[in-house]
Amino acid sequence: MHVYGFSTGALALGDFNRALEMLKGRDLKAVELSALRDHELPALADSADSLQLDQFSYVSVHAPSRFSNLSEAEASRYLSVFVRKGWPVVMHPDAIRDPSHWKGFGSLLSIENMDKRKPAGRTPAELALWFDEYPEASFCLDLAHARQVDPSMAMAHDLITRFGDRLRQIHLSELDSKSKHRPLSRSTVLALEGVAARLPRVAVIIESMVDEPELDLEVEMARIALEG
């Protein structure tokens, strides 16, 4: 059985403490601490040792999607705080400009497949270039991105075939026309039926942007999508 949880960024953007409070006491064993905007990263790194995470058996961190306030080297140093704790760091491959900054992350560097807006990292062939660069890296499969790039879900199957042995976690949500993460619909649940049976049992991070009263329903939809 997968373990389920949420991205703090989906629940409360950069306010990870508020998001953790929303998750407190729920039957959720996974969490992704989000620093999608690089100005959020220093505060998250400074709080790493004081966060109340006892309920979670799986903790990961989402790295910034671009570096504008911090240099790539500075961001790498902040993210190393989490690597030393054994937490995977999910990285958008198009954010990487100098590969040397991430070599020491080993299998805790988790490369995510991208949506159709990005110039690279969308398909198995494009991702293979990054796994050649980082042969120890793990894989974060974003099912919404894969479905957006190929609604038939054939590419999602290809991603699992090529990189399933690297799979560390799954991102789950639905994307709207502006590539924003929305709650799961019945059509998305049905679209995932064929893929779900092929997925190794890993952490599922829900990225749907939902309010606190909708959390339990979204988890139930996620379980139906991936476990029937």
C-alpha positions as CSV (number, residue, x, y, z in Angstrom):
1,M,0.0,0.0,0.0
2,H,1.2,3.5,-0.8
3,V,1.6,6.0,2.0
4,Y,-0.2,9.3,1.4
5,G,0.3,12.9,2.3
6,F,0.4,16.5,0.9
7,S,2.7,19.1,-0.3
8,T,2.8,21.9,2.2
9,G,2.9,24.3,-0.7
10,A,-0.4,23.0,-2.1
11,L,-2.1,23.7,1.2
12,A,-0.5,27.0,2.3
13,L,2.1,28.1,-0.3
14,G,5.2,29.1,1.7
15,D,3.6,28.8,5.2
16,F,4.8,25.3,5.9
17,N,4.0,25.6,9.6
18,R,0.3,26.3,8.8
19,A,0.2,23.4,6.4
20,L,1.7,21.1,9.0
21,E,-0.9,22.2,11.5
22,M,-3.6,21.3,8.9
23,L,-2.2,17.8,8.6
24,K,-1.7,17.2,12.3
25,G,-3.5,14.2,13.7
26,R,-4.7,13.0,10.3
27,D,-4.1,9.5,9.1
28,L,-1.3,10.6,6.7
29,K,2.2,9.3,6.8
30,A,3.9,11.3,4.1
31,V,4.7,15.0,3.7
32,E,6.6,17.1,1.2
33,L,8.0,20.4,2.6
34,S,7.8,22.9,-0.2
35,A,10.2,25.7,-1.0
36,L,9.1,26.2,-4.6
37,R,10.0,29.9,-4.5
38,D,13.7,30.3,-3.5
39,H,13.1,33.1,-1.0
40,E,11.2,30.4,1.1
41,L,14.2,28.1,1.4
42,P,16.3,29.7,4.1
43,A,13.4,29.7,6.7
44,L,12.6,26.1,5.9
45,A,16.2,25.1,6.2
46,D,16.5,27.0,9.5
47,S,13.5,25.1,10.9
48,A,14.5,21.6,9.8
49,D,15.5,20.5,13.3
50,S,12.5,21.9,15.1
51,L,9.6,20.8,12.8
52,Q,7.1,18.4,14.4
53,L,7.2,15.5,11.9
54,D,6.8,12.5,14.2
55,Q,3.6,11.3,12.5
56,F,5.3,11.0,9.1
57,S,7.3,8.0,8.0
58,Y,8.3,9.7,4.8
59,V,9.5,13.3,4.5
60,S,10.8,15.0,1.3
61,V,11.5,18.6,0.3
62,H,10.6,20.3,-3.0
63,A,13.5,22.5,-4.2
64,P,12.8,25.9,-5.8
65,S,11.7,25.8,-9.4
66,R,14.1,28.6,-10.3
67,F,16.9,30.5,-8.6
68,S,16.4,34.3,-8.7
69,N,16.9,35.5,-5.1
70,L,19.5,32.8,-4.3
71,S,22.3,31.6,-6.4
72,E,22.3,27.9,-7.4
73,A,25.3,27.3,-5.1
74,E,23.5,29.0,-2.1
75,A,20.3,26.9,-2.8
76,S,22.4,23.7,-2.9
77,R,24.0,24.5,0.5
78,Y,20.5,25.1,2.1
79,L,19.2,21.9,0.6
80,S,22.1,20.0,1.9
81,V,20.6,20.4,5.3
82,F,17.8,18.1,4.3
83,V,20.1,15.6,2.5
84,R,22.0,15.2,5.8
85,K,18.7,14.3,7.4
86,G,18.1,11.6,4.8
87,W,15.2,13.5,3.1
88,P,14.8,13.3,-0.7
89,V,15.0,16.6,-2.5
90,V,12.7,16.9,-5.5
91,M,14.2,18.9,-8.3
92,H,12.9,20.3,-11.5
93,P,15.6,19.4,-14.1
94,D,15.3,22.7,-15.9
95,A,16.3,24.6,-12.8
96,I,19.7,23.0,-12.9
97,R,22.4,25.2,-14.6
98,D,25.5,23.8,-13.0
99,P,25.3,20.1,-12.4
100,S,28.2,20.0,-10.1
101,H,26.1,21.6,-7.3
102,W,24.0,18.5,-7.0
103,K,26.4,15.7,-7.5
104,G,26.8,15.0,-3.8
105,F,23.0,14.4,-3.3
106,G,23.3,10.9,-4.6
107,S,20.0,9.0,-4.5
108,L,18.4,11.7,-2.5
109,L,18.3,13.9,-5.6
110,S,14.9,13.1,-7.0
111,I,14.3,14.3,-10.6
112,E,10.7,15.1,-11.5
113,N,9.2,14.9,-15.0
114,M,7.9,18.2,-16.2
115,D,4.7,19.6,-17.7
116,K,4.2,20.8,-21.3
117,R,5.4,24.4,-20.5
118,K,8.9,23.3,-19.9
119,P,11.6,22.9,-22.6
120,A,13.0,19.7,-21.2
121,G,12.5,16.9,-18.7
122,R,9.0,15.9,-20.1
123,T,9.6,12.7,-21.9
124,P,11.6,9.5,-21.1
125,A,14.2,10.5,-23.7
126,E,14.6,14.0,-22.2
127,L,14.8,12.6,-18.6
128,A,17.3,10.0,-19.6
129,L,19.8,12.8,-20.2
130,W,19.5,13.8,-16.5
131,F,19.8,10.3,-15.2
132,D,22.9,9.9,-17.3
133,E,24.3,13.0,-15.5
134,Y,23.1,11.7,-12.1
135,P,23.2,7.9,-12.3
136,E,22.3,7.5,-8.6
137,A,19.4,9.9,-8.7
138,S,15.9,8.8,-7.9
139,F,12.7,9.6,-9.7
140,C,9.6,11.7,-8.8
141,L,6.8,10.7,-11.1
142,D,4.3,13.6,-11.6
143,L,1.2,11.8,-13.0
144,A,-0.6,15.1,-13.8
145,H,2.4,16.3,-15.8
146,A,2.6,13.0,-17.7
147,R,-1.1,13.1,-18.5
148,Q,-0.9,16.7,-19.7
149,V,2.0,15.9,-22.1
150,D,0.3,12.7,-23.3
151,P,-3.5,12.4,-22.4
152,S,-3.4,8.8,-23.7
153,M,-1.2,7.9,-20.7
154,A,1.1,5.9,-23.0
155,M,4.0,8.1,-22.0
156,A,3.3,7.5,-18.3
157,H,3.6,3.8,-18.9
158,D,6.9,4.5,-20.7
159,L,8.2,6.5,-17.8
160,I,7.4,3.7,-15.4
161,T,9.1,1.2,-17.7
162,R,12.2,3.3,-18.0
163,F,12.6,4.7,-14.5
164,G,10.3,2.6,-12.3
165,D,13.3,1.1,-10.5
166,R,14.3,4.6,-9.5
167,L,10.8,5.7,-8.3
168,R,11.0,7.4,-4.9
169,Q,7.7,9.2,-4.8
170,I,4.6,10.2,-6.8
171,H,3.0,13.6,-7.3
172,L,-0.7,13.4,-7.7
173,S,-3.2,16.1,-8.7
174,E,-5.1,17.4,-11.7
175,L,-3.9,20.3,-13.9
176,D,-6.2,23.0,-15.3
177,S,-5.7,24.9,-18.5
178,K,-3.1,27.1,-16.9
179,S,-1.2,24.2,-15.4
180,K,-2.4,24.9,-11.9
181,H,-2.9,22.0,-9.5
182,R,-6.5,21.3,-8.8
183,P,-8.5,18.6,-7.0
184,L,-8.8,15.2,-8.6
185,S,-11.9,14.6,-10.8
186,R,-13.6,11.4,-11.7
187,S,-12.1,11.6,-15.2
188,T,-8.5,11.8,-13.7
189,V,-9.3,8.8,-11.5
190,L,-10.4,6.8,-14.5
191,A,-7.4,7.9,-16.5
192,L,-5.1,6.5,-13.9
193,E,-6.6,3.1,-13.6
194,G,-4.3,1.4,-16.1
195,V,-1.2,3.1,-14.8
196,A,-1.9,2.5,-11.1
197,A,-1.4,-1.3,-11.2
198,R,2.2,-0.8,-12.5
199,L,3.3,1.6,-9.8
200,P,5.7,0.3,-7.0
201,R,4.4,1.1,-3.5
202,V,5.9,4.4,-2.7
203,A,5.0,7.8,-1.1
204,V,2.2,9.6,-2.8
205,I,2.3,13.4,-2.4
206,I,-1.0,15.1,-3.2
207,E,-0.4,18.5,-4.8
208,S,-4.1,19.4,-5.2
209,M,-4.8,22.9,-3.9
210,V,-7.6,22.2,-1.4
211,D,-8.9,23.9,1.7
212,E,-8.8,22.1,5.1
213,P,-12.4,20.7,5.0
214,E,-11.6,19.0,1.6
215,L,-8.5,17.2,2.8
216,D,-10.1,13.9,3.7
217,L,-12.1,13.7,0.4
218,E,-9.0,14.4,-1.7
219,V,-7.1,11.6,0.1
220,E,-10.0,9.3,-0.6
221,M,-10.0,10.2,-4.2
222,A,-6.2,9.6,-4.4
223,R,-6.6,6.2,-2.8
224,I,-9.4,5.3,-5.3
225,A,-7.2,6.4,-8.2
226,L,-4.2,4.4,-7.2
227,E,-5.6,1.4,-5.3
228,G,-9.2,1.0,-6.6
